């Protein structure tokens, strides 16, 4: 049939739409048309654009482009192009108009308001991995380079993936997505398989891996699709610097990163390298610590040519509740590609003793050196004299006075 012989289009019935992870799937059954719309963006002038992919039967693929949902000219150009490519007569102006109006309505409506008095929240937070990762919230682990951050995050991810409860943590099992901005598929595979061998699972791992080169904010549409398709419950980002898509020292980069991560509505672990010694968090902006629900600093102790690494996980920030006691893990590289992660007493690693609460540091010093005065304890531990005096006086169930000057620990 020639273009001149096309029959007049029938009135266009509104489509059915399915929205999963920021991807809009429109179906006009009567017209045999499908349009996939994703990667919505709104700029500072409130202009909303999106990438669309149009197909129809019997024509197949028709057009893929980026459209300005608010511009009449942009909509008309897409409709004209589709009309010229199609054998069957359709009211493409009506189809594209419906697409744009329906998308804008959903996009700008946002989340519905709720009456908090009618919400029935759980008595306590639900954890994807207790006590480190609150369900649906962000956790960040940061520290210097080469201190085992990826292995510890991999251990947490594998624990959720394999549903392995231990004295360290208790998981809510689910699928895991590992977004790798630093290494390669082979390195990540060796890491996860060595960890699961350490669990005794023979290298089995169901973690979904993705090699990433675009920033997370710019790539969030595709990541949303992956999360939806694979039913992902935990997302691991390794690491924050390349993933944020800008200067990690700036507040804007941190805000854009966590806003994009929040759109996934999933639990997450972000690994970050510390750029400045003594800074609060991994980078200059406090948003890297303030935005996540949980923030942990990682420190290590390792001898040269030693296959054992000791790492201390120090809880620096929590939104609700109390800070957790610092934890120490021993990461050991064994033969046959096996890596084990086991807990150990923090006070057994001399480099980590200073991370203990003041009372615990005093107890360690007294056990090691015997009864001491406050002045002597200050010299041994390097702590503040007033802080030591207050802690000893307030914890009479843990410390006892010997004579007028000395203190000892009660075992």
Secondary structure, 3 states (H helix, E strand, C coil): CCHHHCCCCCCCCCCEEEEECCEEEEEECCCCEEEEEEEEEECCCCCEEEEEEEEECCCEEEEEEEEECCCHHHHHHHHHHHHHHCCCCCCHHHHHHHHHHHHHHHHHHCCCCCCHHHCCCCCCCCEEEECCEECCCEEEEEECCCCCHHHHHHHHHHHHHHCCCCCCCEECCCEEEEEECCCCHHHHHHHHHHHHHHHCCCCCCCCEEEECCCCHHHHHHHHHHHHHHCCEEEEEEECHHHHHCCCCCCHHHHHHHHHHHHCCCCEEEEEEECCCCCCCCCCCCCHHHHCCCEEEEEEEECCCCCCEEEEEEEEEEECCCCCCCCEEEEEEEECCCEEEEEEECHHHCHHHHHHCCHHHHHHHHHHHHCCEEHHHHHHHHCCCHHHHHHHHHHCCCCEEEECCCEEEECC
